[in-house]
Structures are given as C-alpha cells and as structure tokens.
Amino acid sequence: MDTIGRRKFLAGSAALLASAAAGARAQQAAVPQVKAQRLIAVEEAFAPPRYFEEYLKIARRIDTPVSRYLKMYYEKPAVVRQLSDFDVRLADMDEYAVDMEVVSITAPGVQAFGAELGSELAMLANDMLAEQVAARPTRFAGLAAVAPQSPDAAAREIERAMTTLGLSGVIINSHTHGAFLDDPGYAPIFEAAVAFDAPLYLHPTFPPDAMLEPYNDYGMMGALWGFQAECSLHAVRMIMSGVFDRYPRLRVVLGHMGEGIPYWLGRLDNRYQNIRRRGGFDALGITPLQRLPSEYFQSNFYLSTSGMNDHAVLNYCVERLGAERVMFAIDYPYERTEEAVTFIRTSSLTPEQLSRVTHLNAQALFHIAPADHPSAQG
Ligand code: MN
C-alpha cells in the first residue's frame, strides 16, 4: 500500500468532512474507526485498446444516440487511457487509498459483436486482465468476459478463466442481441459458472432494440436511466423464469445498489401471489417457482454500490438484504474515485457491517486472499 497516498487522501477527506459538518454537528464518529478497513472495489471497468477500435468502427458508421454515447467516451484519449492503462488506474487507486480493484470489461462488452469476434475479444481481454492480476495479485482481481453469442465457447472460457487464468468470476454485460439469460440456450454458461464456482456479474447495457426507442430521448439510453431499466428487467426475468430453481448455487452480482430491485421486492411477491390466487399463471405464462421472487433475490444475489453514493440507499439495502450481500464499488472511470471513497468512509454503518461491505464479502465471493494472508503480502 502506498502509505503517502493513503495519508494524503485521508487528510483531504478529513478536511472535506470537517467543512461539511461545520454547520450541522459532526455525526461522523465512524470515520476514524473505519479508515483502516481494507477497501476492495468490485465494479471497475477496463478494456484492451483493440476493443475501442472495434467499437469505433461501428459507432462511426452508424449515427444513433447509442453510437454518440459510445463516442463520447471512446473517442477521448484520456478515457481510453484510464480504461486500458493499469498504471493510470493504480495511480488513481493510490491517490484515494483503494487497496484493490476487481476489474472487468467495460459495458457494452463483447456482446454487441458477432459470435466469432465477440469470443476473440473476450479471450484477448481475459489474457490482458490475467497478466495484470498475476503481476499485482494484491491490487487486482479480475472477472472474465464471455461472449454468450456462442454459449459453448463462453462455457469453455469460464473454465479457462477460473483455472488457467486465475480470474475470480464472470461478467456478462446483460442482454445479447436482445436475448436474456433466461433463454434455455444459455444453460452451458450457468453450468460452467456453477461447476467452476464463478459468480456472475450482470452489468447493465443499453436497452435492446425492442425497447430502445423511448429511451433514445434526453440521453436516457445509458446510465442515466436505460441501463437500470434494462438490467433490472434482465434480473427479474432470470428470477421469474426459474433459473435459480434450476441452478440454486448460481450467484449473481448486480451493481448500482441492485438496479432498483431492493425497493421492489415486496411488490414482486405481492403481485406473484395475487395472480396465483386469481388462477392467472397459465394465462399469463407465469412459471410456478419453488420460492417467492424476493427469496431468490435475498439468497442468490449480491449488490454493489457502484455509482450510487447515497447513504440512505446503502442503509436501506443493508437493512433489506443484510450487510453480507452488499459490496463497495466505484465504477471507475465513469464515476469519481474520490466521491465513492468519501461516501463509504463516511458511512454510518457499524464497523462490523462496514467491514463486510468494504472487503469481507468481496474476499469470500471472489476468493480474494485476506490482507494478512501470506499470499497477499506484496
Ligand atoms: Mn459499471
């Protein structure tokens, strides 16, 4: 750990807090207790340079709100450097005392391409990531990209990632050409994820063509609203289709405090039971589940705080799901590291809850060695 960077950040953070609390009395007594907590951020984006080239080929050919959105990031050399240069990333981590990042391919990932190019880019990205993880195992862990366009190739890549490459799980950037993971054709991906103990990070992307049009106005197709609408739809489709009855050991991670679903759990159960009471399952094509929808969310899902630096929402998610289901994330480089770190360092959760959110859950889920483990002494 870069102690100078850590001290510099903590001093800056203390000054910021002091000024914030000047008029409103400090309720931030938790800060000195938590500043020593190991900090692991779990939704941190990267991509190899070739990835941007392939996207820009498409984005420059077709002018749509989505292609303009992509160009807004991918045509900026500074953003491409943040995403592809691990020294730039490390400097940012050191500046704000982030101990470790679980890094994964940026949205929209490799899924917008055809099966062949998608699989090729996934392997290229995974090789690059594995190299960085091997070089700095105390600073980086990685999630493997896969191309669900070819479910069998994706399953083989999960095996390669979890064995040869030493990665910690899989990221799927949500729908694939409009298909969601409840489609039975994706069974090989779930089988591999369960067999190799790979948590599946379901990261949002732009809504598929069938729902995109109303999101194209006001810049709503991206992270402002469309990502959440698309990804929550995807997760609820997985629950309602019985994916977790078929794969009870499957673990799914959602960013952005659960894409709004924690707020909706009671209503999911209520409506599911209401339709069952009215005998409407067959007419509406509802699959009878072994448990209530919320129970899958509470036992098969984990959340990260990415881009949702809101203490009230964090407290609500911890209350609703338990501190053992929530993990810290920044969403680098799309969100500011300073803001995310200040947010978590000023949380009013108990030190015990906070230690789960800052590192214990990530260590357990992604098989990351504890900081005091011999293999973590870098
Ligand atoms: Mn993200």
Boltz pocket constraint, residues with backbone or C-beta under 6 A from the ligand:
constraints:
  - pocket:
      binder: B
      contacts: [[A, 43], [A, 45], [A, 203], [A, 255], [A, 306], [A, 331]]
      max_distance: 6.0
